[in-house]
Amino acid sequence: MMSDSPMFWRIVRRLLTSNYSRLFVILLALGAGAAITSALLNLQIDAKRRLTTEFRALGANVIIAPRSAASGSLDTANIAESAEQTTLDEALLTRLPAEYEGKRVPTVAFLYVIGEVAKAGTLHYEPAVIAGTQGEGLTEIRPGRRTGYSAELEGDPAACEVGAKAAAQFKVNAGDGLLLRNQGREATCKIFAVIATGGAEDSQIFTKLKTAQELANLPGRISLVQLSVTGTPDAVKRFIGTVAAAIPAADVHGIKQLAEAEGKLYNRISGLLSATVVLVLILTSLCVMAGMSNVAIERKNDVGLMKAIGGSIRRVVRLFLAEAILMGIAGGLVGSAVGLIVSIWLGKAVFGVAAQPRWIVYPISVVITVIVSIASAFPLRRLASISPASVFRGEA
Protein backbone atom coordinates (compact mmCIF):
# COMPACT_ATOMS: atom_id res chain seq x y z
CA MET A 1 0.00 0.00 0.00
CA MET A 2 1.08 3.51 -0.70
CA SER A 3 0.64 4.52 2.93
CA ASP A 4 3.29 1.99 3.94
CA SER A 5 5.99 3.15 1.54
CA PRO A 6 8.76 5.69 2.19
CA MET A 7 7.48 7.62 -0.83
CA PHE A 8 4.18 8.27 0.94
CA TRP A 9 5.86 9.91 3.93
CA ARG A 10 8.27 11.78 1.66
CA ILE A 11 5.29 13.34 -0.11
CA VAL A 12 3.61 14.14 3.24
CA ARG A 13 6.80 15.88 4.38
CA ARG A 14 6.91 17.94 1.21
CA LEU A 15 3.27 18.89 1.65
CA LEU A 16 3.90 20.08 5.20
CA THR A 17 7.02 22.08 4.37
CA SER A 18 5.89 23.57 1.07
CA ASN A 19 4.66 26.74 2.80
CA TYR A 20 6.14 27.42 6.24
CA SER A 21 4.07 30.53 6.91
CA ARG A 22 0.80 28.70 6.33
CA LEU A 23 2.02 25.75 8.41
CA PHE A 24 2.90 28.12 11.26
CA VAL A 25 -0.54 29.76 11.19
CA ILE A 26 -2.37 26.42 11.24
CA LEU A 27 -0.17 25.03 14.03
CA LEU A 28 -0.62 28.25 15.99
CA ALA A 29 -4.41 27.98 15.73
CA LEU A 30 -4.38 24.30 16.73
CA GLY A 31 -1.92 24.93 19.56
CA ALA A 32 -3.93 27.84 20.95
CA GLY A 33 -7.13 25.82 20.78
CA ALA A 34 -5.45 22.88 22.53
CA ALA A 35 -4.00 25.14 25.22
CA ILE A 36 -7.34 26.73 26.07
CA THR A 37 -9.14 23.38 25.90
CA SER A 38 -6.73 21.60 28.24
CA ALA A 39 -6.63 24.56 30.63
CA LEU A 40 -10.40 24.76 30.93
CA LEU A 41 -10.88 20.99 31.14
CA ASN A 42 -8.28 20.75 33.90
CA LEU A 43 -9.87 23.68 35.72
CA GLN A 44 -13.29 22.06 35.37
CA ILE A 45 -12.09 18.82 36.95
CA ASP A 46 -10.25 20.69 39.69
CA ALA A 47 -13.30 22.87 40.34
CA LYS A 48 -15.27 19.83 41.45
CA ARG A 49 -12.63 18.92 44.02
CA ARG A 50 -12.17 22.53 45.09
CA LEU A 51 -15.90 23.17 45.55
CA THR A 52 -16.29 19.96 47.51
CA THR A 53 -13.43 20.99 49.80
CA GLU A 54 -14.83 24.50 50.26
CA PHE A 55 -18.33 23.24 51.08
CA ARG A 56 -16.95 20.72 53.56
CA ALA A 57 -15.37 23.66 55.35
CA LEU A 58 -18.93 24.78 56.12
CA GLY A 59 -19.39 21.80 58.42
CA ALA A 60 -21.51 18.66 58.47
CA ASN A 61 -23.57 17.71 55.43
CA VAL A 62 -25.16 14.48 56.71
CA ILE A 63 -27.23 14.03 59.89
CA ILE A 64 -28.40 10.87 61.65
CA ALA A 65 -31.30 11.65 63.98
CA PRO A 66 -34.18 9.83 65.69
CA ARG A 67 -37.10 9.37 63.29
CA SER A 68 -39.48 11.13 65.67
CA ALA A 69 -37.19 14.19 65.78
CA ALA A 70 -36.03 14.23 62.14
CA SER A 71 -35.73 17.61 60.53
CA GLY A 72 -33.85 19.08 57.63
CA SER A 73 -31.86 21.58 59.66
CA LEU A 74 -29.54 21.77 62.63
CA ASP A 75 -32.10 23.26 65.03
CA THR A 76 -30.16 22.16 68.09
CA ALA A 77 -32.36 24.03 70.54
CA ASN A 78 -35.48 22.10 69.47
CA ILE A 79 -33.58 18.81 69.64
CA ALA A 80 -32.30 19.67 73.11
CA GLU A 81 -35.82 20.27 74.43
CA SER A 82 -36.91 16.75 73.50
CA ALA A 83 -33.59 14.98 74.17
CA GLU A 84 -34.97 12.74 76.91
CA GLN A 85 -37.84 11.49 74.74
CA THR A 86 -36.11 11.22 71.38
CA THR A 87 -32.59 9.84 71.45
CA LEU A 88 -30.48 7.23 69.68
CA ASP A 89 -28.38 4.38 71.00
CA GLU A 90 -24.74 5.42 71.24
CA ALA A 91 -23.76 1.97 69.93
CA LEU A 92 -24.75 2.94 66.38
CA LEU A 93 -21.46 4.85 66.12
CA THR A 94 -19.66 1.54 65.68
CA ARG A 95 -21.76 0.82 62.57
CA LEU A 96 -20.76 3.98 60.74
CA PRO A 97 -17.96 3.85 58.15
CA ALA A 98 -14.74 5.65 59.03
CA GLU A 99 -14.00 6.12 55.31
CA TYR A 100 -15.99 6.42 52.12
CA GLU A 101 -14.53 6.09 48.63
CA GLY A 102 -11.06 6.30 50.13
CA LYS A 103 -11.74 9.53 52.05
CA ARG A 104 -12.04 9.96 55.82
CA VAL A 105 -15.51 10.70 57.17
CA PRO A 106 -15.39 12.93 60.30
CA THR A 107 -18.16 11.71 62.62
CA VAL A 108 -19.31 13.29 65.89
CA ALA A 109 -22.16 12.28 68.18
CA PHE A 110 -24.03 14.97 70.11
CA LEU A 111 -26.29 14.94 73.15
CA TYR A 112 -28.00 18.28 73.79
CA VAL A 113 -29.17 19.24 77.26
CA ILE A 114 -30.77 22.51 78.37
CA GLY A 115 -29.27 22.98 81.79
CA GLU A 116 -27.98 25.73 84.01
CA VAL A 117 -24.44 27.09 83.91
CA ALA A 118 -22.45 29.35 86.26
CA LYS A 119 -18.88 30.52 86.41
CA ALA A 120 -16.86 28.61 89.00
CA GLY A 121 -16.76 30.53 92.28
CA THR A 122 -20.17 32.10 91.74
CA LEU A 123 -23.72 30.92 92.34
CA HIS A 124 -25.28 32.87 89.49
CA TYR A 125 -26.75 30.16 87.26
CA GLU A 126 -28.28 30.92 83.87
CA PRO A 127 -29.95 28.60 81.34
CA ALA A 128 -27.71 27.40 78.51
CA VAL A 129 -27.46 24.60 75.96
CA ILE A 130 -24.89 21.99 76.98
CA ALA A 131 -23.70 19.85 74.07
CA GLY A 132 -21.93 16.61 74.89
CA THR A 133 -19.72 15.43 72.03
CA GLN A 134 -17.84 12.29 71.10
CA GLY A 135 -16.04 11.36 67.91
CA GLU A 136 -13.29 12.35 65.52
CA GLY A 137 -13.30 15.62 63.59
CA LEU A 138 -15.26 18.06 65.73
CA THR A 139 -13.40 21.02 64.19
CA GLU A 140 -14.51 19.84 60.73
CA ILE A 141 -18.10 19.18 61.79
CA ARG A 142 -18.33 22.49 63.61
CA PRO A 143 -16.08 24.93 61.72
CA GLY A 144 -15.01 28.14 63.37
CA ARG A 145 -12.04 29.87 64.92
CA ARG A 146 -10.72 29.67 68.42
CA THR A 147 -10.36 33.04 70.08
CA GLY A 148 -8.81 31.48 73.17
CA TYR A 149 -7.00 28.18 73.63
CA SER A 150 -5.10 26.26 76.30
CA ALA A 151 -3.34 23.14 75.00
CA GLU A 152 -2.55 21.97 78.54
CA LEU A 153 -6.23 21.64 79.42
CA GLU A 154 -7.44 20.00 76.20
CA GLY A 155 -6.54 16.49 77.37
CA ASP A 156 -8.30 16.91 80.73
CA PRO A 157 -11.30 14.53 81.13
CA ALA A 158 -13.33 17.51 82.36
CA ALA A 159 -12.24 19.82 79.53
CA CYS A 160 -14.87 21.80 77.66
CA GLU A 161 -15.21 24.42 74.93
CA VAL A 162 -17.40 27.49 75.18
CA GLY A 163 -19.01 29.45 72.36
CA ALA A 164 -18.01 33.09 72.04
CA LYS A 165 -21.43 34.40 73.08
CA ALA A 166 -21.61 32.03 76.04
CA ALA A 167 -18.12 33.08 77.10
CA ALA A 168 -19.22 36.73 77.09
CA GLN A 169 -22.44 35.84 78.90
CA PHE A 170 -20.64 34.08 81.76
CA LYS A 171 -17.54 36.29 81.61
CA VAL A 172 -15.10 33.38 81.21
CA ASN A 173 -11.97 32.65 79.18
CA ALA A 174 -9.73 29.66 78.50
CA GLY A 175 -8.50 28.31 81.82
CA ASP A 176 -11.63 29.24 83.80
CA GLY A 177 -14.01 26.69 85.28
CA LEU A 178 -17.76 26.26 84.84
CA LEU A 179 -20.44 24.73 87.07
CA LEU A 180 -23.06 22.70 85.20
CA ARG A 181 -26.33 21.37 86.60
CA ASN A 182 -29.60 19.89 85.37
CA GLN A 183 -32.48 18.71 87.56
CA GLY A 184 -30.30 18.30 90.63
CA ARG A 185 -27.39 16.63 88.84
CA GLU A 186 -24.14 18.61 88.82
CA ALA A 187 -20.80 18.57 87.00
CA THR A 188 -17.82 20.84 86.49
CA CYS A 189 -15.58 21.51 83.52
CA LYS A 190 -12.43 23.43 82.66
CA ILE A 191 -12.51 25.68 79.59
CA PHE A 192 -9.67 24.90 77.18
CA ALA A 193 -10.98 26.95 74.22
CA VAL A 194 -13.41 29.68 73.24
CA ILE A 195 -14.92 29.00 69.80
CA ALA A 196 -16.57 31.45 67.39
CA THR A 197 -18.60 29.97 64.51
CA GLY A 198 -21.10 32.69 63.72
CA GLY A 199 -23.94 30.22 64.37
CA ALA A 200 -25.99 28.74 67.19
CA GLU A 201 -22.85 27.03 68.52
CA ASP A 202 -21.60 30.38 69.83
CA SER A 203 -24.18 30.17 72.63
CA GLN A 204 -23.40 26.58 73.65
CA ILE A 205 -21.02 24.82 76.02
CA PHE A 206 -19.33 21.73 74.55
CA THR A 207 -18.43 19.01 77.05
CA LYS A 208 -17.50 15.34 76.85
CA LEU A 209 -20.45 13.13 75.87
CA LYS A 210 -20.31 11.28 79.18
CA THR A 211 -20.70 14.54 81.11
CA ALA A 212 -23.84 15.47 79.17
CA GLN A 213 -25.26 11.94 79.60
CA GLU A 214 -24.78 12.16 83.35
CA LEU A 215 -26.45 15.58 83.50
CA ALA A 216 -29.39 14.37 81.39
CA ASN A 217 -29.51 10.95 83.13
CA LEU A 218 -29.38 9.33 79.69
CA PRO A 219 -26.46 6.87 79.80
CA GLY A 220 -25.54 5.44 76.40
CA ARG A 221 -27.88 7.81 74.53
CA ILE A 222 -27.24 10.56 71.96
CA SER A 223 -29.40 13.19 70.30
CA LEU A 224 -27.93 12.92 66.81
CA VAL A 225 -24.81 12.24 64.77
CA GLN A 226 -23.27 14.73 62.34
CA LEU A 227 -20.98 13.63 59.52
CA SER A 228 -18.92 15.47 56.92
CA VAL A 229 -18.81 13.39 53.73
CA THR A 230 -16.39 14.52 51.03
CA GLY A 231 -17.60 13.95 47.49
CA THR A 232 -19.98 15.10 44.82
CA PRO A 233 -23.70 15.51 45.63
CA ASP A 234 -24.34 12.13 43.96
CA ALA A 235 -21.62 10.47 46.08
CA VAL A 236 -23.14 11.97 49.23
CA LYS A 237 -26.56 10.60 48.22
CA ARG A 238 -25.07 7.13 47.76
CA PHE A 239 -23.44 7.39 51.18
CA ILE A 240 -26.75 8.37 52.77
CA GLY A 241 -28.46 5.41 51.12
CA THR A 242 -25.79 3.00 52.38
CA VAL A 243 -25.96 4.28 55.97
CA ALA A 244 -29.78 4.40 55.96
CA ALA A 245 -29.87 0.73 54.94
CA ALA A 246 -27.42 -0.15 57.75
CA ILE A 247 -29.37 1.82 60.42
CA PRO A 248 -33.08 1.48 59.51
CA ALA A 249 -34.23 2.68 62.95
CA ALA A 250 -32.73 6.17 62.41
CA ASP A 251 -33.43 8.95 59.96
CA VAL A 252 -30.39 9.60 57.75
CA HIS A 253 -30.54 12.69 55.59
CA GLY A 254 -28.36 15.38 54.10
CA ILE A 255 -28.55 19.08 54.70
CA LYS A 256 -30.61 20.04 51.68
CA GLN A 257 -29.42 23.62 51.41
CA LEU A 258 -25.73 22.62 51.24
CA ALA A 259 -26.29 19.81 48.74
CA GLU A 260 -28.43 21.96 46.43
CA ALA A 261 -26.07 24.94 46.62
CA GLU A 262 -23.03 22.78 45.87
CA GLY A 263 -24.74 21.04 42.96
CA LYS A 264 -26.08 24.24 41.41
CA LEU A 265 -22.79 26.09 41.72
CA TYR A 266 -20.79 23.25 40.18
CA ASN A 267 -23.31 22.82 37.35
CA ARG A 268 -23.07 26.51 36.52
CA ILE A 269 -19.27 26.53 36.56
CA SER A 270 -19.12 23.28 34.59
CA GLY A 271 -21.64 24.53 32.05
CA LEU A 272 -19.79 27.80 31.56
CA LEU A 273 -16.42 26.09 31.09
CA SER A 274 -17.89 23.47 28.75
CA ALA A 275 -19.58 26.13 26.63
CA THR A 276 -16.30 28.05 26.45
CA VAL A 277 -14.44 24.92 25.33
CA VAL A 278 -16.99 24.28 22.58
CA LEU A 279 -16.76 27.90 21.41
CA VAL A 280 -12.96 27.75 21.35
CA LEU A 281 -13.02 24.53 19.34
CA ILE A 282 -15.43 26.04 16.82
CA LEU A 283 -13.24 29.12 16.40
CA THR A 284 -10.15 26.91 16.08
CA SER A 285 -11.89 24.84 13.40
CA LEU A 286 -12.81 27.97 11.44
CA CYS A 287 -9.23 29.26 11.58
CA VAL A 288 -7.77 25.95 10.44
CA MET A 289 -10.48 25.57 7.80
CA ALA A 290 -9.54 28.94 6.34
CA GLY A 291 -5.95 27.77 6.02
CA MET A 292 -7.05 24.47 4.48
CA SER A 293 -9.15 26.35 1.90
CA ASN A 294 -5.98 28.06 0.69
CA VAL A 295 -4.28 24.67 0.60
CA ALA A 296 -7.06 23.28 -1.59
CA ILE A 297 -6.67 26.14 -4.05
CA GLU A 298 -2.87 25.82 -4.21
CA ARG A 299 -2.82 22.05 -4.67
CA LYS A 300 -5.28 21.61 -7.50
CA ASN A 301 -2.47 21.19 -10.01
CA ASP A 302 -0.66 18.69 -7.76
CA VAL A 303 -3.78 16.59 -7.34
CA GLY A 304 -4.53 16.72 -11.06
CA LEU A 305 -1.01 15.50 -11.81
CA MET A 306 -1.30 12.67 -9.24
CA LYS A 307 -4.53 11.50 -10.85
CA ALA A 308 -3.01 11.75 -14.33
CA ILE A 309 -0.18 9.36 -13.43
CA GLY A 310 -2.54 6.83 -11.88
CA GLY A 311 -2.99 7.98 -8.28
CA SER A 312 -6.39 6.97 -6.87
CA ILE A 313 -8.67 9.34 -4.98
CA ARG A 314 -8.30 7.14 -1.89
CA ARG A 315 -4.53 7.54 -1.89
CA VAL A 316 -4.78 11.27 -2.40
CA VAL A 317 -7.20 11.51 0.55
CA ARG A 318 -4.77 9.50 2.70
CA LEU A 319 -2.04 12.01 1.97
CA PHE A 320 -4.09 14.97 3.15
CA LEU A 321 -5.54 12.99 6.07
CA ALA A 322 -2.03 12.11 7.25
CA GLU A 323 -1.05 15.77 6.93
CA ALA A 324 -4.04 16.87 9.05
CA ILE A 325 -3.34 14.21 11.71
CA LEU A 326 0.33 15.16 11.99
CA MET A 327 -0.55 18.84 12.38
CA GLY A 328 -3.19 17.96 14.98
CA ILE A 329 -0.72 15.86 16.96
CA ALA A 330 1.99 18.53 16.83
CA GLY A 331 -0.37 21.34 17.81
CA GLY A 332 -2.07 19.20 20.46
CA LEU A 333 1.11 18.02 22.15
CA VAL A 334 2.55 21.52 22.54
CA GLY A 335 -0.71 23.36 23.18
CA SER A 336 -2.06 20.89 25.75
CA ALA A 337 1.17 21.05 27.76
CA VAL A 338 0.99 24.84 27.79
CA GLY A 339 -2.69 24.66 28.78
CA LEU A 340 -1.98 22.52 31.83
CA ILE A 341 0.57 25.06 33.00
CA VAL A 342 -1.88 27.90 32.39
CA SER A 343 -4.60 26.06 34.37
CA ILE A 344 -2.39 26.14 37.47
CA TRP A 345 -2.33 29.94 37.27
CA LEU A 346 -6.07 30.11 36.50
CA GLY A 347 -6.87 27.95 39.53
CA LYS A 348 -4.93 30.30 41.76
CA ALA A 349 -6.66 33.33 40.24
CA VAL A 350 -10.17 31.83 40.55
CA PHE A 351 -9.98 29.76 43.76
CA GLY A 352 -6.97 31.30 45.47
CA VAL A 353 -5.12 27.96 45.32
CA ALA A 354 -3.17 26.61 42.34
CA ALA A 355 -5.04 23.92 40.41
CA GLN A 356 -3.54 20.46 40.38
CA PRO A 357 -2.64 19.18 36.87
CA ARG A 358 -4.86 16.24 35.92
CA TRP A 359 -2.75 14.26 33.47
CA ILE A 360 -5.78 12.51 32.00
CA VAL A 361 -6.62 15.88 30.47
CA TYR A 362 -3.42 15.84 28.37
CA PRO A 363 -4.23 12.89 26.06
CA ILE A 364 -7.88 13.94 25.88
CA SER A 365 -6.90 17.43 24.69
CA VAL A 366 -4.47 16.00 22.13
CA VAL A 367 -7.16 13.67 20.74
CA ILE A 368 -9.68 16.52 20.56
CA THR A 369 -7.14 18.66 18.70
CA VAL A 370 -6.49 15.87 16.18
CA ILE A 371 -10.24 15.48 15.62
CA VAL A 372 -10.58 19.24 15.09
CA SER A 373 -7.68 19.18 12.64
CA ILE A 374 -9.24 16.34 10.64
CA ALA A 375 -12.67 17.99 10.66
CA SER A 376 -11.12 21.28 9.54
CA ALA A 377 -9.60 19.56 6.49
CA PHE A 378 -13.09 19.42 4.98
CA PRO A 379 -12.21 21.93 2.20
CA LEU A 380 -9.72 19.41 0.82
CA ARG A 381 -12.62 17.20 -0.22
CA ARG A 382 -13.16 19.40 -3.25
CA LEU A 383 -9.83 18.15 -4.57
CA ALA A 384 -11.40 14.72 -5.12
CA SER A 385 -13.49 16.18 -7.95
CA ILE A 386 -10.52 17.72 -9.75
CA SER A 387 -10.22 16.52 -13.33
CA PRO A 388 -6.67 16.06 -14.69
CA ALA A 389 -7.80 17.32 -18.10
CA SER A 390 -9.15 20.59 -16.65
CA VAL A 391 -5.88 21.18 -14.82
CA PHE A 392 -3.77 20.64 -17.92
CA ARG A 393 -6.04 23.02 -19.87
CA GLY A 394 -5.48 25.65 -17.14
CA GLU A 395 -9.13 25.81 -16.13
CA ALA A 396 -10.04 27.07 -12.61
TARAVEN-V125830 format. One record per residue. RES is the residue in three letters. SS is DSSP state (H for helix, E for strand, - for the rest). PHI is phi as a letter, one per 40 degrees, with the letter a starting at -180 (* if undefined). NEAR is the number of other ideal C-beta (glycine too) atoms within 12 Angstrom. Layout:
((RES	SS	PHI	NEAR) (RES	SS	PHI	NEAR))
This chain:
((MET	-	*	10) (MET	H	c	22) (SER	H	c	20) (ASP	H	c	11) (SER	-	c	14) (PRO	H	d	11) (MET	H	c	17) (PHE	H	d	24) (TRP	H	c	19) (ARG	H	c	15) (ILE	H	c	28) (VAL	H	c	27) (ARG	H	c	17) (ARG	H	c	17) (LEU	H	c	33) (LEU	H	c	27) (THR	H	c	17) (SER	-	c	18) (ASN	-	a	19) (TYR	H	c	11) (SER	H	c	13) (ARG	H	c	28) (LEU	H	c	28) (PHE	H	c	18) (VAL	H	c	23) (ILE	H	c	38) (LEU	H	c	34) (LEU	H	c	24) (ALA	H	c	36) (LEU	H	c	50) (GLY	H	c	36) (ALA	H	c	30) (GLY	H	c	46) (ALA	H	c	47) (ALA	H	c	38) (ILE	H	c	36) (THR	H	c	46) (SER	H	c	47) (ALA	H	c	39) (LEU	H	c	41) (LEU	H	c	42) (ASN	H	c	40) (LEU	H	c	40) (GLN	H	c	34) (ILE	H	c	33) (ASP	H	c	34) (ALA	H	c	35) (LYS	H	c	32) (ARG	H	c	26) (ARG	H	c	30) (LEU	H	c	32) (THR	H	d	32) (THR	H	c	23) (GLU	H	c	24) (PHE	H	c	34) (ARG	H	c	32) (ALA	-	c	24) (LEU	-	c	26) (GLY	-	h	32) (ALA	-	c	42) (ASN	-	b	41) (VAL	E	b	46) (ILE	E	b	43) (ILE	E	b	42) (ALA	E	b	41) (PRO	E	c	29) (ARG	H	c	19) (SER	H	c	18) (ALA	H	b	30) (ALA	-	c	24) (SER	-	a	23) (GLY	-	c	19) (SER	-	b	22) (LEU	-	c	35) (ASP	-	c	22) (THR	H	c	37) (ALA	H	c	25) (ASN	H	c	21) (ILE	H	c	36) (ALA	H	c	37) (GLU	H	c	19) (SER	-	b	25) (ALA	-	c	37) (GLU	-	c	24) (GLN	-	c	15) (THR	-	b	26) (THR	-	b	38) (LEU	E	b	34) (ASP	E	c	22) (GLU	H	d	28) (ALA	H	c	17) (LEU	H	c	28) (LEU	H	c	31) (THR	H	c	16) (ARG	H	c	23) (LEU	-	c	34) (PRO	-	c	24) (ALA	-	c	18) (GLU	E	b	17) (TYR	E	a	27) (GLU	-	f	18) (GLY	-	g	11) (LYS	E	b	24) (ARG	E	c	19) (VAL	-	b	36) (PRO	E	d	33) (THR	E	b	36) (VAL	E	b	34) (ALA	E	c	42) (PHE	E	b	45) (LEU	E	b	47) (TYR	E	c	46) (VAL	E	b	45) (ILE	E	c	32) (GLY	E	b	37) (GLU	E	b	27) (VAL	E	b	44) (ALA	E	a	29) (LYS	E	c	29) (ALA	-	d	25) (GLY	-	g	14) (THR	-	b	16) (LEU	-	b	12) (HIS	-	c	16) (TYR	-	c	20) (GLU	E	b	23) (PRO	E	c	24) (ALA	E	a	38) (VAL	E	c	41) (ILE	E	b	46) (ALA	E	b	51) (GLY	E	c	44) (THR	E	b	41) (GLN	E	a	30) (GLY	E	i	33) (GLU	E	b	21) (GLY	-	g	27) (LEU	H	c	34) (THR	H	c	27) (GLU	H	c	28) (ILE	H	c	37) (ARG	-	b	36) (PRO	-	c	26) (GLY	-	i	29) (ARG	E	b	19) (ARG	E	c	27) (THR	E	c	21) (GLY	E	a	24) (TYR	E	a	22) (SER	-	b	22) (ALA	H	c	14) (GLU	H	c	14) (LEU	H	c	23) (GLU	H	c	23) (GLY	-	c	12) (ASP	-	c	22) (PRO	-	d	17) (ALA	-	b	23) (ALA	E	c	29) (CYS	E	a	46) (GLU	E	b	42) (VAL	E	b	48) (GLY	E	c	38) (ALA	H	d	31) (LYS	H	c	26) (ALA	H	c	37) (ALA	H	c	34) (ALA	H	c	18) (GLN	H	c	25) (PHE	H	c	35) (LYS	-	f	21) (VAL	-	b	34) (ASN	-	b	25) (ALA	-	d	27) (GLY	-	h	25) (ASP	-	c	30) (GLY	E	b	28) (LEU	E	b	44) (LEU	E	b	33) (LEU	E	b	43) (ARG	E	a	27) (ASN	E	a	34) (GLN	-	f	16) (GLY	-	g	12) (ARG	E	c	22) (GLU	E	b	21) (ALA	E	a	34) (THR	E	b	28) (CYS	E	a	41) (LYS	E	b	32) (ILE	E	c	42) (PHE	E	b	32) (ALA	E	a	36) (VAL	E	b	36) (ILE	E	b	36) (ALA	E	b	26) (THR	-	b	31) (GLY	-	g	17) (GLY	-	b	23) (ALA	H	c	27) (GLU	H	c	37) (ASP	H	c	29) (SER	H	b	32) (GLN	E	b	44) (ILE	E	b	53) (PHE	E	b	47) (THR	E	b	42) (LYS	E	c	34) (LEU	H	d	35) (LYS	H	c	24) (THR	H	c	36) (ALA	H	c	42) (GLN	H	c	33) (GLU	H	c	30) (LEU	H	c	40) (ALA	H	c	39) (ASN	-	f	20) (LEU	-	b	31) (PRO	-	c	20) (GLY	-	g	21) (ARG	E	b	32) (ILE	E	b	42) (SER	-	c	49) (LEU	E	a	47) (VAL	E	b	42) (GLN	E	b	42) (LEU	E	b	46) (SER	E	b	38) (VAL	-	b	46) (THR	-	c	33) (GLY	-	i	34) (THR	-	c	29) (PRO	H	d	30) (ASP	H	c	20) (ALA	H	c	27) (VAL	H	c	37) (LYS	H	c	25) (ARG	H	c	20) (PHE	H	c	34) (ILE	H	d	33) (GLY	H	c	20) (THR	H	c	22) (VAL	H	c	32) (ALA	H	c	25) (ALA	H	c	14) (ALA	H	c	18) (ILE	-	b	28) (PRO	-	c	14) (ALA	-	c	21) (ALA	E	b	34) (ASP	E	c	25) (VAL	E	b	35) (HIS	E	a	32) (GLY	E	c	38) (ILE	-	c	32) (LYS	H	d	22) (GLN	H	c	17) (LEU	H	c	31) (ALA	H	c	31) (GLU	H	c	19) (ALA	H	c	20) (GLU	H	c	36) (GLY	H	c	27) (LYS	H	c	18) (LEU	H	c	22) (TYR	H	c	30) (ASN	H	c	21) (ARG	H	c	17) (ILE	H	c	26) (SER	H	c	24) (GLY	H	c	17) (LEU	H	c	19) (LEU	H	c	30) (SER	H	c	22) (ALA	H	c	16) (THR	H	c	23) (VAL	H	c	33) (VAL	H	c	21) (LEU	H	c	18) (VAL	H	c	32) (LEU	H	c	33) (ILE	H	c	21) (LEU	H	c	22) (THR	H	c	40) (SER	H	c	32) (LEU	H	c	21) (CYS	H	c	28) (VAL	H	c	43) (MET	H	c	28) (ALA	H	c	21) (GLY	H	c	34) (MET	H	c	38) (SER	H	c	23) (ASN	H	c	22) (VAL	H	c	35) (ALA	H	c	28) (ILE	H	c	21) (GLU	H	c	19) (ARG	-	b	33) (LYS	H	c	29) (ASN	H	c	23) (ASP	H	c	27) (VAL	H	c	35) (GLY	H	c	25) (LEU	H	c	21) (MET	H	d	31) (LYS	H	c	28) (ALA	H	c	18) (ILE	-	c	13) (GLY	-	h	12) (GLY	-	c	25) (SER	-	c	17) (ILE	H	c	22) (ARG	H	c	16) (ARG	H	c	26) (VAL	H	c	38) (VAL	H	c	26) (ARG	H	c	28) (LEU	H	d	37) (PHE	H	c	37) (LEU	H	c	30) (ALA	H	c	30) (GLU	H	c	39) (ALA	H	c	40) (ILE	H	c	29) (LEU	H	c	29) (MET	H	c	43) (GLY	H	c	38) (ILE	H	c	30) (ALA	H	c	27) (GLY	H	c	43) (GLY	H	c	41) (LEU	H	c	27) (VAL	H	c	27) (GLY	H	c	38) (SER	H	c	42) (ALA	H	c	28) (VAL	H	c	29) (GLY	H	c	40) (LEU	H	c	39) (ILE	H	c	23) (VAL	H	c	30) (SER	H	c	38) (ILE	H	c	25) (TRP	H	c	20) (LEU	H	c	31) (GLY	H	c	28) (LYS	H	c	18) (ALA	H	c	15) (VAL	H	c	24) (PHE	H	b	24) (GLY	-	g	12) (VAL	-	b	18) (ALA	-	d	21) (ALA	-	c	33) (GLN	-	c	23) (PRO	-	c	28) (ARG	-	b	28) (TRP	-	c	18) (ILE	H	c	18) (VAL	H	c	34) (TYR	H	c	31) (PRO	H	c	21) (ILE	H	c	26) (SER	H	c	46) (VAL	H	c	35) (VAL	H	c	24) (ILE	H	c	36) (THR	H	c	48) (VAL	H	c	33) (ILE	H	c	27) (VAL	H	c	43) (SER	H	c	42) (ILE	H	c	30) (ALA	H	c	27) (SER	H	c	39) (ALA	H	c	37) (PHE	H	d	25) (PRO	H	d	26) (LEU	H	c	38) (ARG	H	c	24) (ARG	H	c	22) (LEU	H	c	35) (ALA	H	c	27) (SER	H	c	17) (ILE	-	c	29) (SER	-	c	20) (PRO	H	d	24) (ALA	H	c	13) (SER	H	c	17) (VAL	H	c	22) (PHE	H	c	15) (ARG	-	c	11) (GLY	-	g	10) (GLU	-	c	13) (ALA	-	c	11))
